[in-house]
Amino acid sequence: MSQSTFTHSELFQLFFYVPESHLESVKQAVFMAGAGKIGNYEGCAWQVAGTGQFRPIEGSQPFIGEQGTLEKVKEFRVEMVFERSKAKQVLKALKQAHPYETPAYGVLELANHLYE
């Protein structure tokens, strides 16, 4: 595999929260969409366990829990990078693979190029 030709200014960081039961399948879907590649490495991610909480409200269809009841779930925060050109497919893969009807995630533009 050849080294990627993107510049640091084209890199973004994706972070998302996922229940332990779907950790590996969601990561694999996002990797397959093009995330997690750094230089000559692929499948790159960082993750940490924590406890997420939410209360489904009227109109929700929760994967876990019941409407009106506060739910606490062991989840993982997962972080990985992706190239700008992969943004749409990476986010689509995350949303399709994630069990929650509204996954919690964020995207940050990296500014590593400013310090090189």
C-alpha positions in Angstrom: 0.0 0.0 0.0 1.4 3.4 -0.9 1.5 6.3 1.4 -1.5 8.6 1.2 -0.9 11.9 -0.7 -3.2 14.1 1.3 -2.0 17.1 3.3 -2.7 17.7 6.9 -5.0 20.5 6.0 -7.3 18.0 4.4 -7.6 15.9 7.5 -10.6 15.8 9.8 -11.2 13.9 13.1 -14.4 12.0 13.6 -15.6 11.1 17.1 -18.7 9.2 18.0 -20.3 7.3 20.8 -21.5 3.7 20.4 -22.7 1.0 22.8 -20.3 -1.8 23.5 -22.5 -4.3 21.6 -21.9 -2.5 18.3 -18.4 -1.1 18.8 -16.6 -3.4 16.4 -19.2 -3.5 13.7 -19.6 0.3 13.6 -15.8 0.8 13.5 -15.4 -1.6 10.7 -18.2 0.1 8.6 -16.4 3.5 9.1 -13.0 2.0 8.3 -14.5 0.5 5.1 -15.8 3.9 4.1 -12.2 5.3 4.2 -11.6 6.5 7.8 -8.7 5.5 10.0 -5.9 5.8 7.5 -2.7 7.6 8.6 0.3 7.3 6.3 1.1 3.6 5.7 -1.4 2.5 8.4 -5.1 1.7 8.3 -7.6 0.7 10.9 -6.3 3.5 13.2 -8.6 4.6 16.0 -8.6 5.6 19.6 -11.3 4.5 22.0 -12.2 4.8 25.6 -15.1 3.4 27.7 -17.6 5.5 29.6 -21.2 5.8 30.5 -23.7 7.5 28.2 -27.1 8.6 29.4 -30.3 9.7 27.6 -34.1 9.9 28.1 -36.1 9.0 25.1 -39.0 11.5 24.6 -42.3 11.2 22.8 -41.8 10.3 19.1 -38.5 8.4 19.7 -37.9 4.8 18.8 -35.0 4.0 21.2 -32.7 1.0 20.5 -32.2 0.8 24.3 -34.6 1.9 27.0 -38.2 3.2 27.0 -39.7 6.6 26.4 -39.7 8.9 29.5 -37.1 6.7 31.4 -33.5 7.9 31.9 -31.2 5.2 30.5 -27.5 4.7 31.3 -25.5 2.6 28.9 -21.8 1.5 28.7 -20.6 3.2 25.6 -17.3 3.9 23.9 -16.0 7.2 22.5 -14.2 6.4 19.3 -11.9 8.8 17.4 -10.4 8.4 13.9 -9.2 10.6 11.1 -10.4 10.8 7.5 -9.7 12.8 4.4 -12.0 15.6 3.3 -12.8 13.7 0.1 -14.2 10.8 2.2 -16.5 12.9 4.4 -19.9 12.0 2.9 -19.2 8.3 2.7 -17.7 8.1 6.2 -20.7 9.9 7.8 -23.2 7.8 5.8 -21.5 4.6 6.9 -21.5 5.7 10.5 -25.3 6.5 10.4 -26.2 3.3 8.6 -24.1 1.0 10.9 -25.0 2.7 14.2 -27.9 1.2 16.2 -29.2 4.5 17.6 -31.8 6.4 15.5 -29.7 9.5 16.2 -26.1 8.8 16.8 -24.0 11.3 18.7 -20.9 12.3 16.8 -18.8 15.3 15.9 -16.3 16.3 13.2 -13.3 18.5 13.8 -11.0 20.0 11.1 -7.4 19.4 12.1 -4.9 22.2 11.9 -1.7 20.1 12.2 -0.3 21.8 9.1 -0.1 25.1 11.0 2.6 23.7 13.2 4.9 21.9 10.7 
